[in-house]
Amino acid sequence: MKSLIIILMTSVLVNNYVLSKFLGICPFLGVSKKLNQAAGMGVAVIFVMLLATAVTWPIYTYILAKNGLDYMRTIVFILVIASLVQLVEIILKKYMPALHASLGIYLPLITTNCAVLGVTLNNINDSYNFIESMVNSLGCGLGFLLAMVLFAGVRSRLETANPPEAFKGLPITLVSAAIVALSFFGFSGVVDGLFA
């Protein structure tokens, strides 16, 4: 149980896919202008990460690895993720049309979100069993949601700020993202200290 908590805390705070590994930056910058869009995207990514892990781990373990087809995992994982994103898009369009409309083009971009693919590949590379893989995926998804929500708050403050002319627009957004990312480096010592 302790190892699962360590995996969860580490994937949310220390190895945050957006702020520490810099994966999934496109939706992070594109959908973080409004809190409801950021939260919706974060929840959609959690859902896709969990489903992708639940499907790709058994496919890799029981089909690809057993038949010497390890080299096919990236292609197979991309196909699985693309199918799952289409499922999420259909569900959101049917049951949450407002959220579907607000996410716009960024929802299909989950298909090519390297954070989703990265989590499925890292679960295999880190030799996690199925439960550990699911906990890691949940933590990575929660970390993505946390980063999205925090940055949505920062961006809402940026709208009322008056930075120098050279920093207006994308430059101040990137500087703010860097500062938020720096703040997450402090968690590495906290998580290490909790379970020492």
ABEGO torsion letter per residue (X at the ends): XAAAAAAAAAAAAAABAAAAAGBGAAAAAAAAABAAAAAAAAAAAAAAAAAAAAAAAAAAAAAAAAAGAAAAAAAAAAAAAAAAAAAAAAAAAAABAAAAAAAEAAAAAAAABAAAAAAAAAAAAAGBBAAAAAAAAAAAAAAAAAAAAAAAAAAAAAAABBBBAAABEAAAAAAAAAAAAAAAAAAAAAAAAAAX
